[in-house]
Amino acid sequence: MANPRAVRGATLNRESSRFNLPQTEADGDWLDAREDLDGAPPRLRTTVTVETPRTIISKNQSPDIGFDRSINPYRGCEHGCIYCFARPTHAFHDLSPGLDFESRLFAKPNAAALLRAELSKPGYEPLPIAFGTNTDPYQPIESDWRITRACIEVLAETNHPLTITTKSDRVTRDIDVLGPMASKGLVAVAISITTLDPRIAMTVEPRAPAPARRLAAVKRMSEAGIPTYVSIAPVIPAITDHEMEHILERAADAGARAAFFLPVRLPHEVAPLFRAWLDEHFPDRAAKVMATIRSLRGGRDNDPNFHSRFRGQGAFGDLLRTRFHIACRKYGLNRERISVRRDLFRPPQGPQGELFG
């Protein structure tokens, strides 16, 4: 079984990257998930390695995903969410999906230049680009590196459509760019709120901004005219599922236009890490949680099949969907389909800059 401490990492004191690039201390708001709480886990150091990919837009052909391209400015994520399905990707670097995923990060500072070059190619088709599909584009290191911001500025310049998924209120720092894009119908933002209980948030998402801050971000984004969803992803049986209706109510009150949910997924190395986390934090119900997850996943810890992997099977899956739809009708969510325009795109003007410097 995985070491429970290997799934909890915390990091406040950052080191310089392996390439000795300067970094400042993380801004204080990343402690908000522990507001007024005791028992923070031991501190670790975060390192950031510069990565220089040759392309920045990733393509997918998955039939159950509503986008075909995405940008991930970072690999790994400081938020430390135990359920993160992206954890196994660190194995490609011979790093662990536990503490290494949370503390040994990769940044792509040439992302905006690469993006400009790709948008300049003859015949480029401007379909929406999704941010936050693998790791959070507004995790704490974005405050220092501002790679997400630089990419959005390129998209704003070219009137290119985008969508953003994040569990951080740091997204509000880019309202000055996102607001004008929203007025043209170019952007939609989903803010993830999995629980309203700060103690649960402390254990399941230890370094993500507190739920109250995320709700405040929904309000600020909505007031700025930016179409905003709330994502209840994931729903964890017997730990957070009872909060679904309350989250939707608070989201609607904050101005969210729409919402969606996903049952927890446990691909590859995430399953043993999640089990160790359960044993440490919820030993009284660990067996019940895993039994319910298996009922959602056809008797397995994880269902990798297209379509069913995002829905969940069985009676519990049906119940979640019924509760969700009833609550959305009650609170006026999902009355309209949010879409982004692609007809305003114009290729970048001027020099493309250094791509690999």
C-alpha positions, -999 to +999 in steps of 0.1 A: +000+000+000+012+035-008+026+055+021-002+080+032+024+107+036+033+103-001-001+117-010-002+147+013+028+168+004+028+205+013+052+231+001+056+267+011+094+273+007+102+270-030+136+264-044+149+279-076+143+257-106+169+232-118+179+259-143+185+285-115+157+307-127+146+332-100+114+326-082+095+346-055+076+332-026+041+320-033+014+345-026-003+339+008-037+329-006-026+294-012-028+287+025-066+294+024-076+258+023-063+256+059-078+288+072-086+284+109-075+247+108-048+229+127-026+200+117-010+211+084+013+183+070+051+187+069+065+212+046+083+202+014+102+222-012+089+226-047+113+226-077+103+238-112+121+225-142+119+244-175+105+223-203+108+234-240+083+215-261+083+220-298+045+224-300+020+236-273-015+226-286-023+190-277-049+172-298-073+144-288-098+123-306-118+111-276-155+107-285-167+117-250-148+149-247-163+182-259-130+197-272-103+184-296-074+206-284-059+219-252-030+237-237-013+227-204+013+253-194+025+231-165+031+195-157+024+185-121+002+206-098+009+221-064-028+219-053-022+183-042-057+170-049-056+133-040-081+123-067-063+140-096-064+118-127-033+135-141-010+121-114+001+091-135+015+114-162+045+120-140+056+084-147+067+096-181+095+115-163+103+085-140+088+105-111+062+094-086+025+102-089+024+111-052+048+137-038+067+142-070+036+152-089+029+179-062+064+192-058+086+184-088+069+206-114+076+215-151+069+248-167+067+258-204+078+294-206+079+293-244+042+284-245+029+318-258+055+320-285+047+284-296+010+293-296+016+324-317+035+303-342+008+276-344-020+301-349+000+317-377+001+285-398-018+287-431-052+270-429-053+270-391-088+262-379-098+282-348-117+257-326-119+264-289-087+257-269-093+242-234-070+251-205-070+231-173-078+197-188-048+180-172-032+202-145-046+235-132-035+265-152-039+287-121-020+267-096+003+288-073+034+289-096+013+308-122+017+338-099+054+337-107+056+323-142+024+338-157+025+314-186-013+310-187-017+347-188+007+351-217-012+324-237-045+341-230-031+374-242-022+358-275-057+344-278-072+377-270-051+394-296-064+370-323-100+367-311-095+330-306-121+310-285-110+293-253-124+276-222-108+274-188-112+249-159-097+258-126-101+254-088-083+286-081-096+322-076-063+333-093-083+333-125-098+366-114-065+383-119-070+379-156-105+395-157-089+425-175-082+402-205-111+377-201-138+403-196-133+419-231-131+384-246-163+375-230-180+405-244-172+391-279-184+356-269-149+341-269-146+325-234-163+304-208-148+295-174-155+265-151-146+268-115-143+235-096-160+233-062-160+198-048-169+206-012-179+236+010-165+220+041-131+235+048-119+205+068-127+181+039-111+206+015-080+206+037-075+169+033-087+163-003-073+195-019-047+207+006-032+236-013-061+247-035-078+280-025-106+276+001-141+268-012-153+303-001-127+319-022-138+299-052-174+309-047-162+345-045-144+340-078-176+327-094-193+359-083-165+382-096-163+364-129-201+365-134-202+402-124-176+409-151-199+393-177-178+361-181-200+330-186-191+309-156-199+273-148-194+254-115-178+220-118-186+195-090-157+172-100-152+148-086-181+137-064-167+113-038-193+089-024-199+091+014-175+120+017-188+149-006-219+136-024-243+149+002-232+184-006-243+184-042-275+204-038-259+229-014-230+235-038-254+241-067-275+265-046-245+285-036-232+285-071-264+299-085-265+325-058-230+336-069-241+340-105-231+308-121-250+301-153-244+264-155-229+234-137-218+198-143-205+170-121-183+139-125-180+109-102-145+103-089-122+084-112-092+064-100-070+055-130-037+036-127-016+047-097-044+070-084-063+041-069-037+030-044-029+066-035-066+073-029-070+041-008-041+052+014-056+086+018-089+071+028-072+049+054-055+079+069-084+104+069-116+084+067-109+049+082-144+047+095-159+047+060-131+037+037-146+003+028-180+019+021-164+046-002-145+020-022-175-003-025-196+025-038-169+035-063-167+000-076-205-001-080-201+031-101-173+015-121-187-019-131-171-037-102-136-021-107-117+007-091-118+025-124-138+024-157-116+035-186-143+031-213-154+061-233-188+076-223-193+055-191-161+067-175-176+102-170-211+090-160-209+062-135-230+031-136-256+015-114-281+028-089-258+052-073-248+068-106-285+071-115-293+087-082-265+113-086-278+123-120-314+126-108-304+147-078-282+169-100-309+176-126-336+183-100-313+207-082-303+225-114-339+230-123-346+243-088-318+268-088-321+279-124-289+264-137-282+249-172-311+269-188-289+279-217-261+262-236-229+282-232-209+283-264-180+303-277-176+320-311-150+310-336-159+333-365-139+363-352-105+348-354-077+366-371-041+353-374-014+369-353+003+400-367+040+408-364+070+388-354+065+354-338+094+358-314+119+333-302+104+299-299+131+280-281+153+306-265 
